[in-house]
Amino acid sequence: MAEPSVKRLKTNLPICKIHRPFVGSRVKQNLPAVVEESLCGVSTMLMEFAYRLDSLAKIFEQDDISLPRVAAFFHEHSEQERAQAEAMLDYLSDRGGQYCNKDIQRPGCEEVCAVIPALELMLGQWKEEMSVMVELSQLSNEHSDPHSASVVKSRFLGPLVPRVKLLGDLLTNARRVGCTIDRSGGFGEYLINQLQEELTNVSSG
């Protein structure tokens, strides 16, 4: 029996508009349709974020920029975002939900060509991700799904908080050492590229 339709409130969550709940699942229990749709949509968002970070990494691998450690930093975080997307899909499946395959959007970072704009884009992405996770947790509580609220907070929101702080510090340092916002580059980019330990600390935060 299909779930009754529920009035949807305005939300900034990337809810899957084409979602079709898996009504016949034997393991599905107390997974509201709006939460299932949101988990589906957020999973796609995380995949798009991973794609964007991977595209940023490739920019710093180009021979006219050539910042290999910066590229490795973005590659690592791309893999982490992809792992988060897969973890959310696994959770959706464990709850008896269903994922709708959708086209992944273009990364939208074609004009980025320097460290500072790339870090700013990444920081904005993480802040957006935090906002989405907070709203997803609240939505789950509002629809009597405390389990999803708890999982979202601990598994997806929690790790973002220290990463945003550390990335903000890295961006501040990039400005202090004189990184540019265009392809001109300079000694600042060289210094940031050599800060392997700091980049690693941000990655493991």
C-alpha positions in Angstrom: 0.0 0.0 0.0 1.4 3.4 -1.0 2.1 6.0 1.6 -0.4 8.8 1.8 0.7 12.1 0.2 2.2 14.6 2.7 2.2 18.4 2.3 5.7 19.4 1.5 7.1 22.5 3.0 9.6 24.8 1.3 13.1 23.4 1.7 16.7 24.0 0.4 17.3 20.2 0.4 18.1 18.7 -3.0 15.1 16.5 -2.9 14.8 14.0 -5.7 11.8 15.1 -7.7 11.5 12.0 -9.8 11.8 9.6 -6.8 9.6 6.5 -6.6 9.6 4.9 -3.2 10.2 1.2 -3.1 6.9 0.2 -1.5 7.5 -3.5 -1.6 10.7 -3.5 0.5 10.5 -6.0 3.4 13.1 -4.1 5.5 11.5 -0.7 5.1 10.2 0.6 8.4 9.5 4.2 9.5 11.2 5.8 6.6 9.0 8.7 5.6 8.8 9.4 1.9 10.2 12.9 2.2 13.2 11.6 4.1 13.8 8.9 1.5 13.6 11.5 -1.3 16.0 13.8 0.5 18.5 11.0 1.1 18.3 10.2 -2.6 18.8 13.8 -3.6 21.6 14.5 -1.1 23.5 11.4 -2.3 23.5 12.8 -5.8 24.6 16.2 -4.5 27.6 14.5 -2.8 28.5 12.7 -6.1 28.4 16.1 -7.8 30.7 17.6 -5.2 33.1 14.7 -5.6 33.1 15.4 -9.4 33.8 19.1 -8.8 36.8 18.4 -6.5 38.2 15.9 -8.9 38.0 18.5 -11.7 39.8 21.0 -9.5 42.5 18.5 -8.9 43.0 18.1 -12.6 43.4 21.9 -13.0 46.5 21.8 -10.7 47.9 18.9 -12.6 48.2 21.0 -15.8 51.7 21.7 -16.9 51.1 25.5 -16.9 50.1 25.4 -13.2 51.8 22.2 -11.9 51.0 22.1 -8.1 51.1 18.3 -7.6 50.5 18.4 -3.8 47.6 20.8 -4.1 46.2 18.4 -6.8 46.7 15.4 -4.5 44.8 17.4 -1.8 41.8 17.9 -4.0 41.9 14.3 -5.3 41.9 13.0 -1.7 38.8 15.0 -0.8 37.1 14.0 -4.0 37.5 10.4 -2.9 36.2 11.3 0.6 33.1 12.9 -0.9 32.5 9.9 -3.1 32.8 7.6 -0.1 30.3 9.7 1.8 27.9 9.5 -1.2 28.3 5.7 -1.2 27.8 5.6 2.6 24.5 7.5 2.3 23.4 5.2 -0.5 24.2 2.2 1.7 22.2 3.7 4.5 19.3 4.4 2.2 19.4 0.7 1.0 19.6 -0.6 4.6 16.5 1.3 5.5 14.7 -0.2 2.5 14.8 2.9 0.4 15.7 3.2 -3.3 18.1 5.4 -5.2 17.1 6.9 -8.6 19.9 7.1 -11.1 20.3 10.7 -12.3 22.7 12.6 -14.5 25.6 14.2 -12.6 25.8 17.9 -13.3 28.9 19.6 -14.7 31.3 20.7 -12.0 31.0 24.4 -12.9 34.7 25.2 -12.1 36.0 25.7 -15.6 37.1 29.3 -14.9 39.1 28.4 -11.7 42.8 28.6 -12.4 44.5 29.4 -9.0 44.7 28.2 -5.4 42.6 30.8 -3.7 39.5 30.6 -6.0 39.7 26.8 -5.7 39.9 26.8 -1.9 37.0 29.4 -1.8 34.9 27.1 -4.0 35.7 24.1 -1.8 34.9 26.0 1.4 31.6 27.2 -0.1 30.8 23.6 -1.1 31.5 22.3 2.4 29.4 25.1 4.0 26.6 24.2 1.7 27.0 20.5 2.6 26.8 21.4 6.3 23.6 23.4 5.8 22.1 20.6 3.9 23.0 18.0 6.5 21.6 20.2 9.3 18.3 20.6 7.4 18.2 16.8 6.6 18.6 16.0 10.3 15.9 18.4 11.2 13.6 17.1 8.5 14.0 13.6 9.8 13.1 14.6 13.3 10.1 16.5 12.1 8.8 13.4 10.4 9.4 11.1 13.3 12.5 9.4 12.0 15.1 9.9 14.8 17.3 7.2 13.5 18.0 9.0 10.2 18.5 12.3 12.2 21.1 10.6 14.4 23.0 9.0 11.5 23.1 12.2 9.5 24.5 14.1 12.5 27.1 11.6 13.5 28.2 10.1 10.1 27.8 13.1 7.7 27.6 16.4 9.6 30.1 15.8 12.4 33.2 15.3 10.3 32.5 18.5 8.3 32.8 20.9 11.3 36.6 20.6 11.8 37.2 20.4 8.1 35.5 23.7 7.5 37.6 25.3 10.3 40.9 23.9 9.0 40.1 24.8 5.4 39.3 28.4 6.5 42.7 28.6 8.2 44.4 27.2 5.0 42.7 29.8 2.9 43.8 32.6 5.3 47.4 31.3 5.0 47.2 31.2 1.2 46.2 34.9 1.3 49.0 35.8 3.7 51.8 34.2 1.7 50.6 36.1 -1.4 48.7 33.5 -3.5 47.1 35.1 -6.5 43.6 34.7 -7.9 44.7 34.1 -11.5 47.2 32.1 -13.5 50.1 34.5 -12.8 51.0 32.5 -9.7 54.1 33.2 -7.7 56.1 32.2 -4.6 52.9 32.0 -2.6 51.6 29.1 -4.7 55.0 27.4 -4.3 54.8 27.7 -0.5 51.3 26.4 -0.3 52.3 23.5 -2.5 55.2 22.7 -0.1 52.9 22.7 2.9 52.3 19.0 2.6 51.9 18.5 6.4 49.2 21.2 6.7 47.3 19.9 3.6 47.4 16.4 5.1 46.1 17.6 8.4 43.1 19.2 6.7 42.5 16.0 4.8 42.4 13.9 7.9 40.4 16.3 9.9 
